[in-house]
Amino acid sequence: MDRACLAPRGRRCPGRGDAAAEGATPVKTLVIVPTYNEADNVVPLVGRVRKATPDVDVLVVDDGSPDGTGELADKIAADDPQVQVLHRTAKNGLGAAYLAGFAWGLERGYEILVEMDADGSHQPEELYRLLDVVEAGADLVLGSRWVPGGDVVNWPVRREVLSRGGNLYTRLALGLPLRDATGGYRAFRADALREILDGGVASQGYCFQVDLARRAVRGGFDVREVPITFVERVAGESKMDGAIVREALWRITAWGARDRTDWLRRVRSKQDA
């Protein structure tokens, strides 16, 4: 008999990468792809997702790209009912695009929601690694460049040093047991995502990723990391710049200081009791 493979915490069910999964009812899964000026990448990326994981749906969230990305996505959607496009009129940041995609997916009953970059840096062929672990009971699975088995391709030394250093600082400042809290290839269990988002998020930019990971760990959710290979984009322009790095630095520093202040208050409260 067919069955869905979404185990409660602590239970294991056959993964999408397992032969045993054949004949199982797919878990309703949505891959969210935010785009801004990704005309060179959106068509091949969506095609790879659909080929690698034919049972998942794709939502392209386009922030009014002037290069025609949204129109290209519309053409894909016209020929494939498993591809949808959400058009936004303003470029309000990566976090805002993902929040719009999350709301769209949660309203439609998706059980797993996935973040994936539009530029091909995240390999759709590795998506099953994340999905297997969520379906086995994890609440949030991070695709990690910096755990054993993870890798980066075509990155300059400066970029790798910046990423490794940023993740080390994040780990120390926030006390997170994660090797790659800044990465954007991740899969959420829907009910966990609702709780993580409850009360809002602190950043709409790239620090959004750290904020979600931080909230998940603080909330006691089961957060796992699986190795991925991150490949530097070959077309289009990176959205990363100095302003993004500076925002991340001051936000993480502020969060860390606040966490330590809260901890000291709790300690003093217990001592005074």
Secondary structure as UniProt FT lines:
FT   TURN            9..10
FT   TURN            16..17
FT   HELIX           19..21
FT   TURN            22..23
FT   STRAND          29..35
FT   TURN            39..41
FT   HELIX           42..52
FT   TURN            54..55
FT   STRAND          57..62
FT   TURN            66..67
FT   HELIX           69..79
FT   TURN            81..82
FT   STRAND          83..87
FT   HELIX           94..107
FT   TURN            108..109
FT   STRAND          112..115
FT   TURN            118..119
FT   HELIX           124..126
FT   HELIX           127..135
FT   TURN            136..137
FT   STRAND          140..144
FT   TURN            148..149
FT   STRAND          151..153
FT   HELIX           157..174
FT   STRAND          186..189
FT   HELIX           190..197
FT   TURN            198..199
FT   TURN            206..207
FT   HELIX           208..218
FT   TURN            219..220
FT   STRAND          223..227
FT   STRAND          229..231
FT   HELIX           242..272
//
